[in-house]
Amino acid sequence: MRPDILNPLFAETETLDGVGPKLKKPLDRLGLTRVRDLDYHLPERFVTRRAVQNVDDAGEGEQIVVKLSVTEHRSGRSPRAPYRVLAQDGIGNVIALTYFGRASYNAKKQLPVGERRWVAGKLERFGDMLQIVHPDHVVEEGGETLQRLCEPVYRLSEGLTQPKIAGLVDQSLSRTPDLPEWIDSSQVNKEDWPTWRDALVLAHKGENAPARDRLAYDELLANSLALMLVRADNRKRKGQPLQGNGTYRGKLTLPFPLTGAQRRSIAEIEGDMAQEAPMLRLLQGDVGAGKTIVALEAMLIAVEAGAQAALLAPTEILARQHYESLRRMAEPTGARVALLTGRDKGKAREATLMGLLDGSIDLVVGTHAIFQDAVSYRNLAMVVIDEQHRFGVGQRLMLASKGRRAPHVLAMTATPIPRTLTLAQYGELDVSKLDELPPGRQAIDTVVMGQARIGALVDRLAAQIAEGRQAYWVCPMVREMDGPEEIAAAEARYAALKERFGDDVVMVHGQLGAELKDAAMERFARGDAKLLVATTVIEVGVDVPNATLMVIEQAERFGLAQLHQLRGRVGRGSGKSFCVLLHGETLSESAQKRLALMRESQDGFFLAEEDLRLRGGGELLGTRQSGDTPFAVASLEQITELLPKAYDDARLLMERDGGLEGKRGEAARVLLYLFERDFGVKTLRGG
């Protein structure tokens, strides 16, 4: 149960002055539903402004405050055109206050013709005219108050302004209590860190690096401690020692001999499963490294020992695909494989449920439906979780309730994770690594080209299709959105390619209904459709050996990890495969390096390390495109620098300071609930 001291922090935002149904919507869009969320809605940056008498005293690109007289309003010729308010400073210089979209409504109210206003914002030049785009503040009097040193700039949503969010943050901080210290005192003294509450206040007031580091460390400590508690709890649990006799595995006929990495991983898994403490292991494998075969071997160990095994996939498409490949591979062994998803109904579903209950089904593959209350097993002793980053620790803990005893768990991910981050993401798991590709797996030729050559590329695609091959075309978005720049969208690209290729083209994206998505995927997998236009929904797992061309449009928008995942969808058959990285007209230096690295290397682990190095302060695991990271406060640099210290501190608390008992332990409980890592506390209670 959450400690009472945290109750003010978990109060809804509606309890703050001025927050009604209208303001709640934009707050909800930002995930700001409680006082605690506002406390941690830290500024993206800070601005320092200078008051000037006229714009002649200011430089272009400078943040200024200036008094202006409004002279004219000019609407654009189309809804997308900017709305401009012309104004003059004290000596007659004309400045345009420029607004896009719905922001123009505010301009009409705030800037009546003939009135004088103090305006704060960034002075820029557009053609021959000076302008301020979307002024930060427009006030009638008291312009001097806009010269606040280090004014915070927050991430906004439509319907929120900087002053409004700053006022709500001030309210939330005033309600924030002092909390007991959970960091080891030697660490606090060494870093000269403020208390938790002081750190929050300082982080909102200015660029106070120690305060931000302190808040990041808190989050890393909470995560490390929770994972340690899960691991310690798992070791105390009693599972079933499972020892196979080879009767099923000996009948497997595999397309390639096992690699050294596969044999090593299977031996590690076999050793874990023979113990009474349930296995909790992560299988990290590069694209095409043969994780499925390792998973099947692990599941067959359970079957040989008289138990059942289950494979959990994050989507229905992946579940069906795993089912087909496992059923095909397991057929010679005699192991009985079934599929169970949320879409299964009627007699077929009843038959599967009965088979799991009476033990006539050995292996089941499915989505989270396989762990619903209505599903019971005769003896579930082994669980494989595919694409581990799609499931949290909480879901991993949920699996224990389905077996007589806690089942052995093998988590798999095809996203190579930099060494620095493995501890952060999977600190409670032992790790096996598949860093070799099976023999016969062909290298994929990677080509980088500009958007201007798209016509020639479509001709090349036509030649591929004429030869009976298939191809993917990936776009960054589902549909184009309003804005100054066009983003390649799947729907527009699908329409254009359908004109050329007709019914040979199908489309898949996350906003399609499950049945439409599955139908399109099945047409492509069968070979009835030759070209699949998609968003990154096809990033992992889709396996069509006849697909030999992958086109990634506006590839500069993707991280290395995701580009590598997408490229791995081709090169799965005997045909020579190609990946084309199409890019826009202008490329940042970082984007150029990423695309060059993709051309030079096909080693996912190397690319993951490089992605981490190149992105610096970017989001980890490829711009959160490959799954949410566990961190909202800590930046990548902070994770790299502070995580090892936080991990050591958590271990000190567990081994020297009595875990969650005692004074520091009580404070640590508060920390776990504050960051909603209380599953760590629950493992102690649940046993």
C-alpha positions in Angstrom: 0.0 0.0 0.0 1.3 3.4 -1.0 2.8 5.4 2.0 0.5 8.2 3.2 3.2 10.8 2.8 2.9 10.4 -1.0 -0.9 11.0 -1.1 -0.5 14.8 -2.0 1.7 13.8 -4.9 -0.8 11.3 -6.3 -3.7 13.7 -6.1 -5.4 14.3 -9.5 -4.6 17.5 -11.4 -8.3 18.6 -11.1 -7.5 19.3 -7.4 -5.3 22.2 -8.5 -6.8 25.7 -8.9 -7.9 26.5 -12.4 -8.0 22.9 -13.7 -11.4 22.0 -15.1 -12.5 19.7 -17.9 -11.2 22.1 -20.6 -7.7 22.3 -19.2 -7.6 18.6 -18.2 -7.6 17.4 -21.9 -4.3 19.0 -22.9 -2.8 18.0 -19.5 -3.9 14.4 -20.1 -2.4 14.4 -23.6 1.0 15.2 -22.0 0.4 12.4 -19.4 0.1 15.1 -16.6 -2.8 13.5 -14.6 -1.4 13.9 -11.1 0.6 16.4 -9.0 3.6 14.1 -9.2 3.6 14.3 -13.0 3.7 18.1 -13.0 6.6 17.9 -10.5 8.5 15.8 -13.0 7.5 17.7 -16.1 10.9 19.3 -16.1 11.7 22.2 -18.5 13.2 21.4 -21.9 15.3 24.5 -21.7 15.5 28.0 -20.2 15.5 31.4 -21.8 17.0 34.7 -20.6 15.5 37.8 -22.2 16.7 41.4 -22.6 14.3 44.4 -22.6 15.0 46.7 -25.6 13.6 50.1 -26.4 13.4 49.2 -30.1 14.6 46.4 -32.3 17.6 48.3 -33.6 19.1 47.5 -30.2 18.6 43.8 -30.6 20.4 41.1 -32.6 18.7 38.6 -34.9 18.1 35.3 -33.0 18.1 37.1 -29.6 15.3 36.6 -27.0 13.9 40.1 -26.3 11.1 42.0 -24.6 9.8 45.0 -26.5 6.8 47.4 -26.4 4.9 47.4 -29.7 1.9 49.2 -31.1 -0.5 47.0 -33.2 -1.2 48.4 -36.7 -2.7 45.6 -38.8 -3.9 42.0 -38.9 -3.3 39.9 -42.1 -5.0 36.6 -42.7 -3.3 34.0 -45.0 -4.8 33.0 -48.4 -5.3 29.4 -47.2 -6.0 27.8 -43.8 -2.3 26.6 -43.7 -0.9 30.0 -44.4 0.5 32.0 -41.5 -1.5 34.7 -39.8 0.5 37.9 -39.3 0.0 40.8 -36.9 2.0 43.9 -37.9 3.2 46.1 -35.2 5.7 49.0 -34.7 8.3 49.7 -32.0 8.8 53.1 -30.4 10.8 54.5 -33.4 8.6 53.1 -36.2 10.3 49.8 -37.1 7.7 47.3 -38.4 7.7 43.8 -36.9 5.5 40.8 -37.9 4.1 38.7 -35.1 3.5 35.4 -36.9 1.1 32.6 -35.9 0.3 29.2 -37.5 -2.9 27.2 -37.1 -5.3 27.8 -34.2 -2.8 30.0 -32.4 -4.1 32.8 -34.6 -7.3 32.9 -32.4 -5.2 34.0 -29.5 -3.6 36.7 -31.6 -7.0 38.2 -32.5 -7.9 38.5 -28.8 -4.5 39.6 -27.4 -3.5 42.1 -30.1 -6.3 44.5 -31.0 -5.4 47.2 -33.6 -4.4 50.5 -32.0 -3.4 49.0 -28.7 0.1 48.8 -27.2 1.5 45.5 -25.8 4.7 44.1 -24.3 5.8 41.2 -26.5 8.4 38.6 -25.5 10.0 36.1 -28.0 12.8 35.4 -30.4 13.6 38.1 -33.0 14.1 36.6 -36.5 14.2 37.7 -40.1 11.9 36.4 -42.8 12.8 37.9 -46.2 13.0 41.7 -45.7 10.9 41.7 -42.5 11.7 41.2 -38.9 9.4 38.8 -37.1 8.6 37.0 -33.8 7.0 33.6 -34.5 4.5 32.5 -31.8 5.5 35.1 -29.1 6.1 33.5 -25.8 4.2 36.3 -23.9 1.9 39.2 -24.9 0.9 41.4 -21.9 -0.7 44.8 -21.5 1.4 46.1 -18.7 4.4 45.1 -16.7 6.7 44.1 -19.5 9.7 44.3 -17.1 8.4 41.2 -15.4 9.1 39.2 -18.6 12.8 39.7 -18.0 13.0 36.8 -15.6 16.3 35.2 -15.5 16.3 31.6 -16.8 12.5 31.3 -17.6 11.7 27.7 -18.0 10.3 26.5 -21.4 8.1 23.4 -21.0 6.8 20.9 -23.5 3.2 21.9 -24.4 0.1 20.5 -25.9 -2.6 22.4 -27.8 -4.6 24.4 -25.3 -1.7 25.0 -22.9 0.6 28.0 -22.7 3.9 28.5 -21.0 2.5 30.8 -18.3 -0.3 28.3 -17.6 1.9 25.3 -17.2 4.4 27.3 -15.2 1.6 28.3 -12.8 0.4 24.7 -12.4 4.0 23.5 -11.7 4.3 26.2 -9.0 1.1 25.0 -7.5 2.2 21.3 -7.6 5.6 22.2 -6.0 3.9 24.1 -3.2 1.9 20.9 -2.4 5.0 18.6 -2.5 6.1 17.4 0.9 9.7 16.7 2.1 10.5 13.0 1.7 13.0 11.0 3.7 16.5 10.5 2.2 16.9 7.2 0.3 20.3 7.7 -1.2 23.3 6.5 0.8 24.7 9.5 2.7 28.2 9.1 1.4 26.9 9.4 -2.2 24.9 12.6 -1.4 27.9 14.2 0.3 30.3 13.2 -2.4 28.1 14.7 -5.2 26.9 17.6 -3.0 23.4 16.9 -4.0 20.4 18.8 -2.6 17.5 17.0 -0.9 14.8 15.5 -3.2 12.3 18.3 -2.8 15.0 21.1 -3.2 16.3 19.3 -6.3 12.8 19.5 -7.9 12.4 23.2 -7.1 15.9 24.0 -8.4 15.4 21.9 -11.6 12.4 24.1 -12.4 14.1 27.4 -11.6 17.3 27.1 -13.7 19.8 24.8 -15.3 21.0 23.3 -12.1 23.0 20.3 -13.1 23.5 18.7 -9.6 19.7 19.0 -9.1 18.9 17.3 -12.4 21.5 14.6 -11.7 20.0 14.0 -8.3 16.5 13.5 -9.8 17.9 11.2 -12.5 19.8 9.1 -9.9 16.6 8.7 -7.9 14.9 7.2 -10.9 17.8 4.9 -11.7 18.0 3.8 -8.0 14.3 3.0 -7.9 14.6 0.9 -11.1 17.8 -0.9 -9.9 16.3 -1.7 -6.5 13.0 -3.0 -8.0 14.8 -5.3 -10.4 17.0 -6.6 -7.6 14.0 -7.3 -5.4 12.4 -9.2 -8.2 15.6 -11.2 -8.8 16.0 -11.9 -5.1 12.4 -13.0 -4.8 12.7 -15.2 -7.8 15.6 -17.0 -6.3 13.6 -17.7 -3.2 10.6 -19.2 -5.1 10.3 -22.9 -5.8 10.0 -23.9 -9.4 10.1 -27.3 -11.0 13.5 -28.7 -11.8 13.1 -29.8 -15.5 15.6 -32.3 -17.0 15.0 -33.5 -20.5 16.0 -36.8 -21.9 16.4 -35.8 -25.5 13.5 -37.9 -26.8 11.8 -35.0 -28.5 14.9 -32.8 -29.3 16.6 -35.8 -30.9 13.9 -35.9 -33.6 14.3 -32.2 -34.7 15.4 -31.7 -38.3 16.9 -28.2 -38.4 17.7 -26.3 -41.7 21.2 -25.4 -40.5 23.5 -26.9 -37.9 23.4 -25.0 -34.6 25.9 -22.1 -34.3 28.4 -22.1 -31.3 26.3 -19.2 -29.8 23.1 -21.2 -30.1 24.7 -24.3 -28.5 26.2 -22.2 -25.7 22.8 -20.5 -25.0 20.9 -23.8 -25.0 23.4 -25.2 -22.5 22.9 -22.1 -20.2 19.2 -22.5 -20.4 19.3 -26.3 -19.8 21.5 -25.6 -16.7 19.0 -23.1 -15.4 15.9 -25.3 -16.0 17.5 -28.1 -14.0 17.5 -26.0 -10.9 14.6 -25.6 -8.4 14.8 -21.8 -8.5 12.9 -20.7 -11.6 15.0 -19.5 -14.6 14.7 -15.8 -15.4 16.9 -15.4 -18.5 17.1 -13.0 -21.5 18.0 -14.3 -24.9 19.5 -11.4 -26.9 19.9 -12.2 -30.6 20.6 -10.2 -33.6 18.2 -10.3 -36.6 18.2 -13.8 -38.0 20.5 -15.3 -35.4 18.1 -18.2 -34.7 16.3 -17.3 -31.4 13.2 -19.3 -32.3 15.2 -22.6 -32.6 16.8 -21.9 -29.1 13.3 -21.2 -27.7 11.9 -24.4 -29.2 14.8 -26.5 -27.7 14.0 -24.9 -24.3 10.3 -25.6 -24.6 10.9 -29.2 -25.6 13.1 -29.7 -22.5 9.9 -28.9 -20.5 7.8 -31.4 -22.6 10.4 -34.1 -22.2 10.1 -33.6 -18.4 6.4 -34.1 -18.6 5.4 -30.4 -18.4 3.8 -27.8 -20.8 5.4 -24.7 -22.3 3.9 -21.4 -23.6 5.2 -18.7 -26.0 3.9 -15.2 -25.5 4.0 -12.8 -28.5 3.2 -9.1 -28.5 0.9 -9.1 -31.5 -1.5 -11.4 -33.2 0.6 -11.3 -36.4 3.7 -12.5 -34.6 1.8 -15.1 -32.6 0.4 -16.7 -35.8 3.8 -16.6 -37.4 5.5 -18.2 -34.4 2.8 -20.9 -34.3 3.3 -21.8 -38.0 7.1 -22.1 -37.7 7.1 -23.9 -34.3 4.4 -26.3 -35.5 6.4 -27.0 -38.7 9.7 -27.6 -36.8 8.1 -29.6 -33.9 6.0 -31.9 -36.2 8.7 -34.6 -36.4 9.0 -34.7 -32.6 5.4 -35.5 -32.0 4.9 -32.5 -29.7 1.4 -31.0 -30.0 1.4 -27.3 -30.6 -1.7 -25.0 -30.4 -2.5 -21.3 -31.0 -4.6 -19.1 -28.7 -5.4 -15.4 -29.3 -8.1 -13.0 -28.3 -9.8 -13.5 -31.6 -10.4 -17.3 -31.1 -14.0 -18.0 -30.3 -16.5 -20.8 -30.0 -15.7 -24.5 -30.3 -12.1 -24.0 -31.5 -11.3 -22.0 -28.4 -13.0 -24.4 -26.1 -11.1 -27.3 -27.6 -7.8 -25.5 -27.0 -8.7 -24.6 -23.4 -9.6 -28.2 -22.7 -6.3 -29.4 -24.3 -4.3 -27.1 -22.0 -6.3 -28.2 -19.0 -6.0 -32.0 -19.7 -2.4 -31.8 -20.9 -3.0 -33.0 -24.4 -1.5 -29.8 -25.7 2.3 -29.6 -25.0 3.1 -26.1 -26.4 0.8 -23.1 -26.8 1.6 -20.0 -28.7 -0.4 -16.8 -28.3 -0.9 -13.2 -27.3 -1.6 -12.1 -23.7 -4.8 -14.2 -24.1 -2.9 -17.3 -23.0 -2.7 -15.8 -19.4 -6.3 -14.7 -19.0 -8.2 -16.0 -16.0 -10.2 -18.4 -18.0 -7.1 -20.3 -19.2 -5.9 -23.1 -17.0 -3.0 -25.5 -17.6 -2.3 -29.0 -16.4 1.3 -28.2 -15.7 2.8 -25.0 -17.2 6.4 -25.0 -16.3 8.2 -23.0 -19.0 7.3 -19.6 -20.6 9.0 -17.9 -23.5 8.3 -14.1 -24.0 9.1 -12.8 -27.5 10.1 -9.2 -28.0 10.7 -8.7 -24.3 10.8 -4.9 -24.6 7.0 -4.9 -25.3 6.3 -6.4 -21.8 7.1 -4.9 -18.5 8.4 -6.6 -15.3 4.9 -6.6 -14.0 3.7 -8.9 -16.8 6.7 -11.2 -16.2 5.6 -11.5 -12.6 2.0 -12.2 -13.6 3.1 -15.5 -15.3 3.9 -17.2 -12.0 0.2 -17.6 -11.2 -0.4 -20.0 -14.1 1.8 -22.9 -13.0 1.7 -25.2 -10.0 5.0 -23.5 -9.1 6.7 -20.5 -10.6 7.5 -21.3 -14.3 10.9 -21.0 -15.9 10.9 -17.8 -18.0 13.0 -17.2 -21.1 12.6 -13.6 -22.5 13.7 -12.9 -26.0 14.6 -9.7 -27.8 15.7 -9.1 -31.4 16.8 -5.6 -30.5 20.5 -5.7 -29.7 20.9 -3.6 -26.5 24.1 -1.6 -25.8 26.0 -3.1 -22.8 25.5 0.2 -20.9 21.7 -0.3 -21.1 21.3 -4.0 -20.4 21.6 -3.4 -16.7 18.9 -0.6 -16.9 16.4 -2.6 -18.9 17.0 -6.1 -17.7 18.8 -5.9 -14.4 16.9 -8.9 -12.9 17.7 -11.3 -15.8 20.6 -13.5 -16.6 21.6 -12.8 -20.2 22.5 -15.2 -23.1 23.7 -13.7 -26.4 23.4 -15.0 -29.9 26.1 -13.1 -31.7 26.7 -15.4 -34.6 24.5 -15.8 -37.7 23.6 -19.3 -39.0 25.6 -20.5 -42.1 23.9 -19.6 -45.4 22.4 -16.3 -44.1 23.2 -13.9 -46.9 24.6 -10.4 -46.5 22.1 -7.6 -47.6 23.4 -5.0 -50.0 22.5 -1.6 -48.5 22.1 1.4 -50.8 21.6 5.1 -49.7 19.9 7.4 -52.2 18.1 10.7 -52.3 14.3 11.1 -52.7 14.9 12.6 -56.2 15.7 9.1 -57.5 12.4 7.6 -56.4 11.2 7.1 -60.1 14.2 4.9 -60.9 13.7 3.0 -57.7 10.0 2.2 -58.6 11.2 0.9 -62.0 13.7 -1.4 -60.1 10.9 -2.5 -57.9 8.8 -3.4 -61.0 11.7 -5.5 -62.3 11.9 -7.4 -58.9 8.1 -8.0 -58.9 8.3 -9.2 -62.6 10.9 -11.8 -61.5 8.4 -13.1 -58.9 10.1 -11.4 -55.9 8.4 -9.5 -53.1 9.3 -6.2 -51.4 8.5 -4.0 -48.4 8.1 -0.2 -48.5 8.3 1.4 -45.1 7.2 5.0 -44.3 7.6 6.9 -41.0 3.9 7.8 -40.5 0.4 6.6 -41.3 -0.8 9.8 -42.9 0.6 13.3 -43.5 0.0 15.8 -40.8 -0.2 19.6 -41.0 3.1 21.3 -40.7 5.9 23.1 -42.5 7.5 19.8 -43.7 6.1 16.9 -45.5 6.6 13.5 -43.9 6.4 10.3 -46.0 3.1 8.7 -45.1 2.0 5.1 -45.7 -1.4 6.0 -47.0 -0.2 8.4 -49.6 2.6 6.1 -50.7 0.2 3.2 -50.9 -2.1 5.1 -53.2 0.7 6.1 -55.5 2.2 2.6 -55.7 -1.3 1.1 -56.2 -1.7 3.1 -59.3 1.4 1.4 -60.7 1.0 -2.1 -59.4 -2.7 -2.5 -58.7 -3.8 -5.4 -56.5 -0.2 -6.5 -56.0 0.1 -3.9 -53.3 -1.3 -4.2 -49.7 -0.9 -1.9 -46.7 -0.4 -2.5 -43.0 -0.2 0.1 -40.2 -1.0 0.3 -36.5 -4.3 2.1 -37.0 -5.9 -0.6 -39.1 -8.2 -3.0 -37.4 -6.7 -6.4 -36.4 -8.6 -8.4 -39.0 -7.7 -6.0 -41.9 -4.1 -6.0 -40.8 -3.9 -9.8 -40.5 -5.7 -10.3 -43.9 -3.1 -8.0 -45.6 -0.2 -9.7 -43.9 -1.5 -13.2 -44.8 -1.9 -12.1 -48.5 1.7 -10.9 -48.5 3.0 -14.0 -46.6 1.2 -16.3 -49.1 2.7 -14.4 -52.0 -0.6 -13.3 -53.4 0.5 -9.7 -52.8 4.0 -8.7 -54.0 4.5 -5.3 -52.2 3.7 -4.5 -48.6 3.5 -0.8 -47.8 3.8 -0.3 -44.0 4.8 1.7 -41.0 7.2 0.2 -38.5 4.6 -2.3 -37.4 6.6 -4.8 -39.5 9.8 -4.0 -37.6 10.1 -7.4 -35.8 9.2 -10.9 -36.5 7.7 -10.8 -40.0 9.2 -13.7 -42.0 8.7 -13.8 -45.8 11.7 -15.6 -47.4 10.7 -14.5 -50.9 11.0 -10.8 -50.0 14.3 -9.5 -51.3 13.9 -5.7 -51.3 13.3 -3.3 -48.4 12.7 0.4 -49.1 12.8 2.7 -46.1 11.6 6.1 -47.0 13.0 9.2 -45.1 15.4 6.8 -43.4 17.1 9.7 -41.7 14.1 9.9 -39.3 14.9 6.4 -37.9 17.5 5.4 -35.3 20.2 2.8 -36.2 18.6 0.1 -34.1 15.3 0.4 -36.0 16.9 0.7 -39.4 18.8 -2.6 -38.7 15.6 -4.3 -37.5 13.7 -3.3 -40.7 16.6 -4.4 -42.9 16.4 -7.8 -41.2 13.0 -8.4 -42.8 14.8 -9.3 -46.1 17.7 -11.7 -46.7 15.8 -14.6 -45.3 15.7 -16.8 -48.4 18.1 -17.9 -51.1 17.7 -14.8 -53.3 20.1 -11.8 -53.2 18.5 -9.1 -51.1 18.8 -5.3 -51.0 17.9 -2.5 -48.6 17.4 1.0 -50.0 17.6 3.9 -47.6 15.8 6.9 -49.2 16.6 10.2 -47.6 15.3 13.8 -47.9 17.1 16.8 -49.4 18.9 17.9 -46.2 20.7 15.6 -43.8 22.1 16.5 -40.4 25.7 15.3 -39.7 24.3 12.7 -37.3 21.9 11.3 -39.9 24.7 11.1 -42.5 26.8 9.1 -40.0 23.9 6.8 -39.2 23.2 6.0 -42.9 26.9 5.5 -43.6 27.1 3.0 -40.7 24.1 1.1 -42.1 25.9 0.8 -45.4 29.2 -0.4 -43.7 27.9 -2.9 -41.1 25.3 -5.6 -40.5 26.3 -6.3 -36.9 23.4 -5.3 -34.7 25.4 -5.3 -31.5 28.0 -2.9 -33.1 25.2 -0.7 -34.5 23.5 -0.6 -31.1 26.7 0.7 -29.5 27.2 3.2 -32.3 23.6 4.4 -32.0 24.1 5.1 -28.3 27.3 7.0 -29.0 25.9 9.0 -31.9 22.6 9.9 -30.2 24.2 11.2 -27.0 21.2 12.9 -25.4 18.7 11.2 -27.7 16.3 8.6 -26.5 17.6 5.1 -25.9 16.9 2.0 -27.9 16.4 4.0 -31.1 14.2 7.0 -30.3 11.8 4.9 -28.3 10.7 3.4 -31.6 11.6 0.0 -30.5 9.7 0.0 -27.3 9.4 2.2 -24.2 12.4 2.7 -22.0 11.9 2.5 -18.3 13.1 6.1 -17.8 11.2 9.4 -18.0 13.7 11.6 -16.1 17.2 10.3 -16.7 18.9 11.3 -20.0 21.2 8.9 -21.9 24.3 10.6 -20.5 22.9 10.4 -17.0 22.1 6.7 -17.5 25.6 6.0 -18.7 27.3 7.9 -15.9 25.0 7.3 -12.9 23.4 3.8 -13.5 26.5 1.8 -12.3 26.6 4.0 -9.1 22.8 3.6 -8.5 23.1 -0.2 -9.1 25.9 -0.4 -6.5 23.9 1.7 -4.1 20.9 -0.6 -4.5 23.1 -3.6 -3.8 24.5 -1.9 -0.7 20.9 -1.3 0.5 20.0 -5.0 0.0 23.2 -6.6 1.3 24.4 -4.2 4.1 21.5 -2.0 5.1 18.8 -4.7 5.5 16.8 -4.3 2.3 13.5 -2.5 2.8 13.7 -2.9 6.6 15.2 -0.2 8.8 15.3 3.6 8.4 16.8 3.8 4.9 14.7 0.8 3.9 11.5 2.7 4.8 12.7 5.6 2.7 13.5 3.2 -0.2 9.9 2.0 -0.1 8.7 5.6 -0.5 11.1 5.9 -3.5 9.7 2.7 -5.1 6.1 3.9 -4.8 7.1 7.4 -6.0 8.4 6.0 -9.3 5.7 3.3 -9.5 8.2 0.5 -9.2 6.2 -0.9 -6.3 6.1 -4.3 -8.0 9.4 -4.7 -6.2 7.7 -4.2 -2.9 4.9 -6.5 -3.8 7.3 -9.4 -4.5 8.3 -9.2 -0.9 4.7 -9.4 0.3 3.5 -11.9 -2.3 6.3 -14.4 -1.9 
